[in-house]
Amino acid sequence: MNNRVVVRSLVTPDGCLVAMDDGLVQWRPHNGINRRIKLDAIATVMLVVKGPSNRIETAIIGDAQGGVTFLTLPLLDLVDKFTVEGGVVRSMCSAAPSETSFLVATQAGQVWMVGPNVPGRGVKLFTYDGPVSSLRLHDNIIHIQSGWHRATYSMDGSQTMNIDGTQPFTEKAQRRANRRAKILESQQRSSDAPQPLMLDLPVVA
């Protein structure tokens, strides 16, 4: 009996890449034979990239143990594997037009560049204070998001912007608290004010 559970899936024009909770990765093409491979850990992030033929030729898979695996498509042959520190891989994006190097962000907030042509096969660029839930590169500026927080970094790892997305909500909450305090103060003053005497009126028969 097959009790596998799908944990990640990626739909492409050529087929669907599916990752299971036991580390199995399967390529299900629209036309052709299903392929599968077993990774050392559960997949947490999946990317596919096109080759010179403008067809999808490579799958990049980040996993729960900090691994980044390069696989061919549609055969799912192992091309290369990299390992980064910082725990679970949370997000990835291409770091070069040639798509041979990639930016990898982890649960611990570390952002790495990995690839066969990267010095030492992997370089840590910087560490953000929190897990990086999304990551992209635009005009050589790295844009990251961690919950409601956003930040940008240059490729040398220096931070260029940091936005606390919770600030507007904090300010609104403070304004609501101030309004409630004023209402309560007004009610308290009304209750403390002397009440007019109510005289007994004679009953008219």
PASEBA-1860 file (N, C-alpha, C; in nm, 3 decimals):
! residues 205
1> MNNRVVVR> 0.084/-0.120/0.000/0.000/0.000/0.000/0.088/0.125/0.000 ~ 0.058/0.220/-0.089/0.137/0.342/-0.103/0.081/0.451/-0.013 ~ 0.158/0.488/0.090/0.113/0.590/0.184/0.187/0.720/0.166 ~ 0.255/0.740/0.054/0.329/0.863/0.032/0.234/0.983/0.023 ~ 0.285/1.097/0.069/0.209/1.222/0.065/0.288/1.324/-0.016 ~ 0.222/1.391/-0.107/0.286/1.496/-0.187/0.312/1.617/-0.098 ~ 0.438/1.663/-0.094/0.474/1.779/-0.013/0.505/1.902/-0.098 ~ 0.546/1.880/-0.223/0.573/1.989/-0.316/0.536/1.943/-0.456
9> SLVTPDGC> 0.488/2.038/-0.537/0.461/2.007/-0.677/0.485/2.132/-0.760 ~ 0.530/2.112/-0.881/0.561/2.222/-0.972/0.508/2.186/-1.110 ~ 0.412/2.264/-1.158/0.350/2.238/-1.288/0.421/2.319/-1.395 ~ 0.459/2.254/-1.504/0.528/2.319/-1.615/0.453/2.287/-1.744 ~ 0.485/2.356/-1.855/0.420/2.322/-1.982/0.449/2.181/-2.029 ~ 0.560/2.121/-1.982/0.598/1.987/-2.027/0.553/1.875/-1.935 ~ 0.516/1.910/-1.812/0.476/1.806/-1.717/0.475/1.860/-1.576 ~ 0.470/1.769/-1.480/0.460/1.806/-1.340/0.571/1.739/-1.260
17> LVAMDDGL> 0.642/1.820/-1.183/0.745/1.769/-1.094/0.686/1.758/-0.954 ~ 0.693/1.639/-0.894/0.626/1.611/-0.768/0.726/1.556/-0.667 ~ 0.720/1.608/-0.543/0.806/1.560/-0.435/0.720/1.499/-0.326 ~ 0.763/1.384/-0.274/0.690/1.311/-0.172/0.754/1.329/-0.034 ~ 0.681/1.287/0.069/0.728/1.304/0.206/0.836/1.205/0.248 ~ 0.877/1.117/0.160/0.986/1.023/0.190/1.112/1.054/0.110 ~ 1.115/1.170/0.043/1.231/1.208/-0.036/1.223/1.171/-0.182 ~ 1.119/1.099/-0.222/1.104/1.061/-0.362/1.063/1.182/-0.445
25> VQWRPHNG> 1.125/1.198/-0.560/1.090/1.302/-0.657/1.052/1.234/-0.787 ~ 0.940/1.276/-0.844/0.890/1.212/-0.965/0.860/1.318/-1.071 ~ 0.900/1.287/-1.195/0.868/1.372/-1.310/0.756/1.302/-1.389 ~ 0.644/1.373/-1.402/0.528/1.319/-1.472/0.503/1.401/-1.598 ~ 0.562/1.360/-1.711/0.547/1.439/-1.834/0.408/1.422/-1.894 ~ 0.366/1.522/-1.972/0.239/1.508/-2.043/0.248/1.398/-2.147 ~ 0.365/1.384/-2.206/0.388/1.278/-2.304/0.520/1.211/-2.271 ~ 0.517/1.082/-2.252/0.640/1.012/-2.221/0.628/0.929/-2.095
33> INRRIKLD> 0.743/0.884/-2.045/0.749/0.792/-1.932/0.777/0.867/-1.803 ~ 0.706/0.831/-1.696/0.733/0.887/-1.564/0.872/0.845/-1.518 ~ 0.943/0.939/-1.455/1.075/0.910/-1.400/1.073/0.944/-1.252 ~ 1.162/0.877/-1.174/1.168/0.905/-1.031/1.310/0.888/-0.980 ~ 1.337/0.958/-0.868/1.466/0.948/-0.802/1.443/0.972/-0.653 ~ 1.522/0.908/-0.569/1.508/0.923/-0.424/1.620/1.014/-0.374 ~ 1.581/1.125/-0.310/1.678/1.217/-0.250/1.707/1.176/-0.106 ~ 1.812/1.236/-0.050/1.851/1.204/0.087/1.760/1.269/0.191
41> AIATVMLV> 1.683/1.371/0.150/1.596/1.442/0.244/1.471/1.490/0.169 ~ 1.372/1.535/0.244/1.246/1.582/0.184/1.269/1.713/0.112 ~ 1.215/1.724/-0.009/1.226/1.847/-0.087/1.143/1.958/-0.023 ~ 1.201/2.077/-0.018/1.130/2.193/0.038/1.110/2.304/-0.065 ~ 1.196/2.310/-0.166/1.186/2.411/-0.272/1.223/2.345/-0.404 ~ 1.149/2.379/-0.512/1.181/2.324/-0.643/1.178/2.434/-0.748 ~ 1.278/2.432/-0.835/1.284/2.521/-0.950/1.312/2.438/-1.074 ~ 1.268/2.487/-1.189/1.309/2.428/-1.316/1.362/2.540/-1.404
49> VKGPSNRI> 1.463/2.509/-1.486/1.524/2.609/-1.573/1.531/2.555/-1.715 ~ 1.527/2.648/-1.809/1.534/2.612/-1.950/1.678/2.604/-1.998 ~ 1.700/2.525/-2.100/1.831/2.513/-2.161/1.841/2.593/-2.289 ~ 1.949/2.574/-2.365/1.967/2.647/-2.491/1.855/2.624/-2.592 ~ 1.789/2.509/-2.583/1.679/2.478/-2.675/1.549/2.546/-2.635 ~ 1.553/2.625/-2.526/1.434/2.694/-2.472/1.331/2.596/-2.417 ~ 1.375/2.476/-2.388/1.290/2.378/-2.322/1.344/2.353/-2.181 ~ 1.254/2.311/-2.091/1.295/2.283/-1.954/1.388/2.162/-1.952
57> ETAIIGDA> 1.509/2.183/-1.900/1.610/2.078/-1.903/1.668/2.043/-1.766 ~ 1.648/2.130/-1.666/1.710/2.107/-1.536/1.613/2.138/-1.423 ~ 1.617/2.056/-1.320/1.541/2.081/-1.198/1.640/2.106/-1.085 ~ 1.614/2.212/-1.006/1.697/2.245/-0.890/1.609/2.224/-0.767 ~ 1.653/2.138/-0.675/1.569/2.102/-0.561/1.645/2.128/-0.431 ~ 1.587/2.212/-0.345/1.641/2.233/-0.211/1.569/2.142/-0.113 ~ 1.638/2.099/-0.009/1.577/2.001/0.081/1.587/2.043/0.228 ~ 1.535/1.958/0.314/1.524/1.988/0.456/1.656/1.977/0.530
65> QGGVTFLT> 1.761/1.928/0.465/1.892/1.915/0.530/1.995/2.012/0.472 ~ 1.948/2.113/0.399/2.039/2.211/0.342/2.101/2.168/0.211 ~ 2.049/2.064/0.149/2.101/2.017/0.021/2.037/2.088/-0.096 ~ 2.114/2.107/-0.202/2.063/2.165/-0.328/2.107/2.072/-0.440 ~ 2.011/2.003/-0.500/2.040/1.898/-0.598/2.001/1.942/-0.737 ~ 2.094/1.922/-0.833/2.068/1.952/-0.975/2.035/1.819/-1.045 ~ 1.919/1.816/-1.111/1.876/1.697/-1.185/1.843/1.735/-1.329 ~ 1.866/1.641/-1.421/1.827/1.664/-1.559/1.678/1.633/-1.576
73> LPLLDLVD> 1.617/1.697/-1.671/1.480/1.665/-1.710/1.480/1.634/-1.860 ~ 1.410/1.528/-1.900/1.310/1.452/-1.824/1.363/1.326/-1.754 ~ 1.493/1.298/-1.760/1.544/1.171/-1.711/1.567/1.167/-1.561 ~ 1.576/1.284/-1.496/1.606/1.293/-1.353/1.741/1.231/-1.318 ~ 1.838/1.247/-1.406/1.974/1.204/-1.375/2.039/1.307/-1.283 ~ 2.120/1.260/-1.188/2.188/1.349/-1.095/2.304/1.418/-1.166 ~ 2.302/1.552/-1.166/2.410/1.631/-1.227/2.510/1.676/-1.122 ~ 2.460/1.729/-1.010/2.548/1.781/-0.906/2.466/1.801/-0.779
81> KFTVEGGV> 2.536/1.813/-0.666/2.470/1.842/-0.540/2.559/1.932/-0.454 ~ 2.496/2.030/-0.391/2.565/2.124/-0.304/2.497/2.120/-0.166 ~ 2.572/2.160/-0.065/2.517/2.164/0.070/2.551/2.298/0.133 ~ 2.452/2.361/0.195/2.473/2.490/0.262/2.439/2.474/0.410 ~ 2.494/2.564/0.491/2.462/2.568/0.633/2.336/2.651/0.655 ~ 2.277/2.636/0.771/2.160/2.717/0.804/2.029/2.640/0.806 ~ 2.037/2.508/0.792/1.915/2.427/0.806/1.836/2.415/0.677 ~ 1.705/2.412/0.692/1.613/2.386/0.581/1.627/2.493/0.473
89> VRSMCSAA> 1.631/2.451/0.347/1.630/2.546/0.236/1.488/2.599/0.220 ~ 1.471/2.732/0.230/1.338/2.792/0.224/1.306/2.855/0.090 ~ 1.406/2.906/0.018/1.380/2.970/-0.111/1.507/2.971/-0.195 ~ 1.489/2.981/-0.327/1.601/2.982/-0.421/1.564/3.068/-0.541 ~ 1.668/3.117/-0.609/1.647/3.184/-0.738/1.777/3.180/-0.815 ~ 1.769/3.204/-0.945/1.888/3.206/-1.029/1.974/3.327/-0.995 ~ 2.106/3.308/-0.997/2.199/3.416/-0.964/2.278/3.464/-1.084 ~ 2.258/3.401/-1.201/2.335/3.438/-1.319/2.252/3.411/-1.443
97> PSETSFLV> 2.271/3.493/-1.549/2.197/3.469/-1.673/2.222/3.331/-1.731 ~ 2.341/3.276/-1.707/2.371/3.142/-1.758/2.301/3.034/-1.679 ~ 2.246/3.071/-1.561/2.172/2.979/-1.475/2.256/2.858/-1.433 ~ 2.384/2.885/-1.405/2.470/2.780/-1.349/2.496/2.805/-1.201 ~ 2.459/2.921/-1.150/2.472/2.950/-1.008/2.339/3.000/-0.955 ~ 2.313/2.973/-0.827/2.183/3.003/-0.768/2.201/3.062/-0.629 ~ 2.106/3.149/-0.593/2.099/3.200/-0.456/2.010/3.107/-0.376 ~ 2.055/3.074/-0.255/1.983/2.979/-0.170/1.967/3.042/-0.032
105> ATQAGQVW> 1.843/3.047/0.018/1.815/3.104/0.150/1.762/2.995/0.242 ~ 1.796/3.005/0.370/1.766/2.897/0.465/1.676/2.944/0.579 ~ 1.634/2.846/0.656/1.550/2.871/0.773/1.618/2.963/0.874 ~ 1.750/2.952/0.885/1.825/3.033/0.981/1.856/3.173/0.928 ~ 1.813/3.205/0.805/1.834/3.337/0.749/1.960/3.353/0.667 ~ 2.037/3.247/0.651/2.158/3.256/0.571/2.124/3.256/0.422 ~ 2.195/3.338/0.347/2.179/3.343/0.201/2.313/3.308/0.137 ~ 2.310/3.206/0.053/2.430/3.153/-0.011/2.420/3.167/-0.162
113> MVGPNVPG> 2.537/3.167/-0.227/2.544/3.146/-0.370/2.615/3.014/-0.394 ~ 2.552/2.925/-0.470/2.612/2.795/-0.498/2.616/2.772/-0.649 ~ 2.708/2.689/-0.692/2.718/2.655/-0.833/2.855/2.597/-0.863 ~ 2.869/2.530/-0.975/2.997/2.467/-1.008/3.109/2.567/-1.032 ~ 3.075/2.691/-1.069/3.177/2.792/-1.096/3.195/2.891/-0.982 ~ 3.123/2.870/-0.871/3.136/2.957/-0.754/3.258/2.913/-0.675 ~ 3.342/3.008/-0.627/3.459/2.968/-0.547/3.420/2.879/-0.429 ~ 3.486/2.766/-0.420/3.455/2.672/-0.313/3.321/2.605/-0.330
121> RGVKLFTY> 3.258/2.625/-0.448/3.126/2.569/-0.482/3.013/2.628/-0.398 ~ 3.047/2.717/-0.306/2.943/2.781/-0.225/3.001/2.894/-0.142 ~ 2.934/3.011/-0.144/2.980/3.128/-0.069/2.860/3.185/0.007 ~ 2.877/3.206/0.139/2.772/3.271/0.217/2.783/3.421/0.196 ~ 2.671/3.482/0.151/2.671/3.625/0.123/2.638/3.708/0.246 ~ 2.536/3.665/0.322/2.496/3.738/0.443/2.399/3.652/0.522 ~ 2.366/3.700/0.642/2.268/3.633/0.728/2.162/3.733/0.769 ~ 2.037/3.701/0.744/1.926/3.786/0.784/1.871/3.736/0.918
129> DGPVSSLR> 1.813/3.828/0.994/1.762/3.794/1.127/1.622/3.734/1.115 ~ 1.616/3.609/1.068/1.488/3.540/1.054/1.487/3.453/0.929 ~ 1.396/3.357/0.921/1.388/3.270/0.804/1.349/3.349/0.680 ~ 1.412/3.319/0.568/1.385/3.390/0.442/1.281/3.310/0.363 ~ 1.160/3.363/0.356/1.051/3.290/0.293/1.046/3.309/0.142 ~ 1.102/3.418/0.090/1.109/3.438/-0.055/1.235/3.516/-0.089 ~ 1.281/3.498/-0.214/1.410/3.550/-0.255/1.408/3.573/-0.405 ~ 1.458/3.691/-0.448/1.471/3.717/-0.591/1.586/3.813/-0.615
137> LHDNIIHI> 1.637/3.811/-0.737/1.749/3.897/-0.774/1.704/3.986/-0.889 ~ 1.721/4.118/-0.870/1.682/4.213/-0.975/1.787/4.324/-0.982 ~ 1.847/4.341/-1.099/1.950/4.443/-1.119/2.062/4.432/-1.015 ~ 2.104/4.307/-0.991/2.212/4.278/-0.895/2.178/4.319/-0.752 ~ 2.051/4.336/-0.722/2.006/4.361/-0.586/1.924/4.241/-0.540 ~ 1.958/4.188/-0.424/1.889/4.072/-0.369/1.771/4.121/-0.285 ~ 1.651/4.079/-0.321/1.530/4.115/-0.247/1.485/3.993/-0.167 ~ 1.469/4.009/-0.037/1.425/3.898/0.046/1.301/3.941/0.125
145> QSGWHRAT> 1.225/3.840/0.164/1.109/3.863/0.250/1.108/3.758/0.360 ~ 1.078/3.805/0.481/1.067/3.716/0.597/0.941/3.755/0.672 ~ 0.833/3.681/0.647/0.705/3.720/0.705/0.662/3.854/0.650 ~ 0.636/3.951/0.741/0.596/4.085/0.700/0.717/4.175/0.673 ~ 0.837/4.126/0.695/0.957/4.208/0.682/1.020/4.189/0.545 ~ 1.071/4.298/0.490/1.140/4.294/0.362/1.273/4.365/0.373 ~ 1.369/4.320/0.292/1.501/4.382/0.293/1.567/4.361/0.157 ~ 1.663/4.449/0.126/1.741/4.433/0.004/1.889/4.437/0.041
153> YSMDGSQT> 1.966/4.361/-0.037/2.111/4.353/-0.015/2.182/4.362/-0.149 ~ 2.301/4.418/-0.148/2.386/4.413/-0.266/2.456/4.277/-0.271 ~ 2.519/4.248/-0.383/2.582/4.118/-0.399/2.702/4.098/-0.308 ~ 2.755/4.206/-0.250/2.865/4.191/-0.156/2.817/4.163/-0.014 ~ 2.683/4.154/0.004/2.626/4.120/0.134/2.588/4.237/0.220 ~ 2.608/4.360/0.173/2.571/4.477/0.253/2.423/4.509/0.234 ~ 2.357/4.542/0.344/2.213/4.570/0.339/2.190/4.711/0.286 ~ 2.094/4.724/0.194/2.063/4.856/0.137/1.926/4.907/0.179
161> MNIDGTQP> 1.838/4.819/0.227/1.706/4.863/0.271/1.647/4.759/0.365 ~ 1.571/4.806/0.464/1.503/4.717/0.557/1.367/4.777/0.592 ~ 1.259/4.706/0.562/1.124/4.755/0.585/1.051/4.662/0.681 ~ 1.001/4.720/0.789/0.922/4.645/0.886/0.775/4.653/0.843 ~ 0.726/4.547/0.783/0.589/4.546/0.732/0.483/4.548/0.840 ~ 0.523/4.522/0.965/0.425/4.523/1.074/0.403/4.664/1.129 ~ 0.487/4.761/1.089/0.477/4.895/1.146/0.341/4.960/1.125 ~ 0.283/4.955/1.002/0.149/5.015/0.985/0.044/4.954/1.077
169> FTEKAQRR> 0.052/4.821/1.098/-0.044/4.756/1.185/-0.022/4.796/1.331 ~ 0.106/4.812/1.369/0.137/4.857/1.505/0.083/4.997/1.530 ~ 0.099/5.085/1.430/0.049/5.223/1.445/-0.103/5.225/1.453 ~ -0.171/5.145/1.370/-0.317/5.139/1.375/-0.365/5.085/1.509 ~ -0.296/4.982/1.560/-0.334/4.925/1.690/-0.318/5.030/1.800 ~ -0.212/5.111/1.792/-0.191/5.215/1.892/-0.300/5.322/1.885 ~ -0.341/5.357/1.762/-0.448/5.457/1.747/-0.580/5.403/1.801 ~ -0.607/5.274/1.778/-0.730/5.214/1.831/-0.725/5.212/1.984
177> ANRRAKIL> -0.608/5.179/2.040/-0.594/5.178/2.185/-0.615/5.317/2.244 ~ -0.565/5.419/2.174/-0.584/5.557/2.222/-0.731/5.596/2.220 ~ -0.801/5.556/2.113/-0.945/5.588/2.104/-1.023/5.519/2.215 ~ -0.989/5.392/2.242/-1.058/5.319/2.348/-1.033/5.385/2.484 ~ -0.908/5.430/2.505/-0.875/5.495/2.632/-0.954/5.624/2.650 ~ -0.972/5.701/2.543/-1.049/5.825/2.551/-1.196/5.798/2.580 ~ -1.250/5.693/2.517/-1.390/5.656/2.540/-1.411/5.615/2.686 ~ -1.320/5.531/2.737/-1.330/5.486/2.876/-1.315/5.603/2.972
185> ESQQRSSD> -1.225/5.695/2.941/-1.208/5.812/3.027/-1.333/5.898/3.029 ~ -1.396/5.914/2.911/-1.519/5.993/2.903/-1.632/5.927/2.981 ~ -1.642/5.794/2.971/-1.745/5.721/3.045/-1.722/5.731/3.195 ~ -1.595/5.725/3.236/-1.563/5.734/3.378/-1.600/5.871/3.434 ~ -1.572/5.975/3.356/-1.607/6.110/3.400/-1.758/6.126/3.414 ~ -1.831/6.065/3.320/-1.978/6.074/3.326/-2.032/6.003/3.448 ~ -1.972/5.889/3.485/-2.021/5.814/3.600/-1.985/5.883/3.731 ~ -1.875/5.960/3.731/-1.834/6.029/3.853/-1.907/6.162/3.874
193> APQPLMLD> -1.972/6.211/3.770/-2.041/6.340/3.782/-2.162/6.326/3.875 ~ -2.197/6.432/3.956/-2.314/6.425/4.046/-2.443/6.408/3.967 ~ -2.528/6.319/4.014/-2.653/6.291/3.945/-2.763/6.385/3.997 ~ -2.853/6.430/3.913/-2.964/6.517/3.957/-3.058/6.442/4.050 ~ -3.112/6.516/4.152/-3.204/6.454/4.247/-3.337/6.427/4.181 ~ -3.391/6.310/4.208/-3.522/6.273/4.155/-3.622/6.285/4.269 ~ -3.711/6.386/4.264/-3.811/6.409/4.368/-3.931/6.318/4.347 ~ -3.987/6.272/4.461/-4.109/6.191/4.450/-4.224/6.281/4.409
201> LPVVA> -4.294/6.241/4.309/-4.409/6.318/4.262/-4.537/6.260/4.319 ~ -4.635/6.341/4.354/-4.762/6.286/4.405/-4.835/6.207/4.298 ~ -4.905/6.106/4.346/-4.981/6.022/4.253/-5.116/6.089/4.228 ~ -5.145/6.110/4.103/-5.274/6.174/4.066/-5.375/6.065/4.047 ~ -5.489/6.074/4.125/-5.591/5.971/4.112/-5.674/5.996/3.986
END
